[in-house]
Amino acid sequence: MEQQIERPPEYLYKIISYRNWQESKTSKTLKLSSDDDNFIHLSTKQQLNKIMKKYWSDVPKFVVLKLSTKKLKGKLVYETNPNGMTKYYHLYNGFIPFDAIVDYTIY
């Protein structure tokens, strides 16, 4: 079920590999994995721990980015994943400019 967001939160979060982080530093946009080809997966601060445990627990090094939603480029949608119950933020037809990164943490 899709719901267009009129007023998204001020900040959303994106987890990327350390390799993609290193490659992004010399670019104006964030380098993402193929998991973000159809849309860019984003989360709220409250969803971060669950996502880190579920998808990143076996990854030796990754980066959590705090993003300013005002600087994201594309259509931000709040929706459930297929067959899911929990809603997440997805960015369609867009990208994450490097200047949208407010803060980051390397794990």
C-alpha positions in Angstrom: 0.0 0.0 0.0 1.6 3.2 -1.1 1.2 6.5 0.6 2.7 9.8 -0.7 4.5 11.7 2.0 3.6 15.3 2.3 5.8 16.1 5.3 8.6 13.5 5.7 10.7 13.5 8.8 13.6 15.9 8.8 16.1 13.0 8.7 16.1 9.5 7.3 18.9 6.9 7.3 20.7 4.8 4.8 23.0 1.9 5.4 25.7 1.3 2.8 28.8 -0.9 2.4 32.1 0.5 3.5 33.3 0.0 -0.1 30.4 2.0 -1.5 31.2 4.7 1.1 34.8 4.9 0.0 33.7 5.1 -3.7 31.2 7.8 -2.9 33.7 10.2 -1.4 34.9 11.3 -4.8 31.5 11.7 -6.3 28.6 14.2 -6.0 26.1 11.4 -5.5 26.0 8.3 -3.2 27.1 5.0 -4.8 24.5 2.4 -4.0 24.2 -1.4 -4.3 22.0 -3.2 -6.8 19.5 -3.7 -4.0 18.6 0.0 -4.6 18.0 -0.3 -8.4 14.2 -0.1 -8.4 14.1 2.4 -5.5 16.4 3.5 -2.6 15.7 1.9 0.7 15.6 4.3 3.6 14.7 4.0 7.3 13.8 6.0 10.3 16.1 6.2 13.3 13.8 3.8 15.2 14.1 1.2 12.4 17.9 1.2 12.2 18.8 -1.4 14.9 16.3 -4.0 13.4 17.7 -3.4 9.9 21.3 -3.6 11.0 20.7 -6.9 12.8 18.7 -8.4 10.0 20.8 -7.4 7.0 24.2 -6.2 8.2 25.1 -8.4 11.2 27.5 -10.5 9.1 29.1 -7.6 7.3 32.5 -6.7 8.9 32.3 -3.0 8.0 29.4 -0.7 6.9 28.3 2.9 7.2 25.1 4.4 8.5 24.3 7.8 6.9 22.0 10.4 8.4 20.3 12.2 5.5 18.5 15.5 5.2 15.2 14.7 3.5 15.1 18.2 2.1 18.1 17.4 -0.1 17.0 14.1 -1.4 16.2 14.0 -5.1 13.2 12.0 -6.3 9.8 10.9 -5.1 9.7 9.9 -1.4 7.1 7.3 -0.6 6.1 5.6 2.7 5.0 2.1 2.0 5.2 -1.6 3.0 7.5 -3.9 1.2 5.8 -6.7 -0.8 4.2 -9.2 1.7 5.3 -6.9 4.5 3.5 -5.2 7.4 6.0 -2.5 8.4 6.2 0.7 6.4 9.5 2.1 5.2 10.6 5.1 3.3 11.6 4.5 -0.4 13.0 7.0 -2.8 11.8 6.5 -6.4 13.3 7.9 -9.6 16.0 9.8 -7.7 19.3 9.7 -6.0 21.1 10.8 -2.8 23.4 13.8 -3.4 26.5 13.7 -1.2 25.5 17.1 0.3 22.3 15.4 1.8 24.6 13.5 4.2 24.4 15.3 7.6 26.3 12.8 9.6 27.7 9.2 9.3 28.9 6.4 11.6 31.2 3.6 10.5 30.5 0.2 12.1 
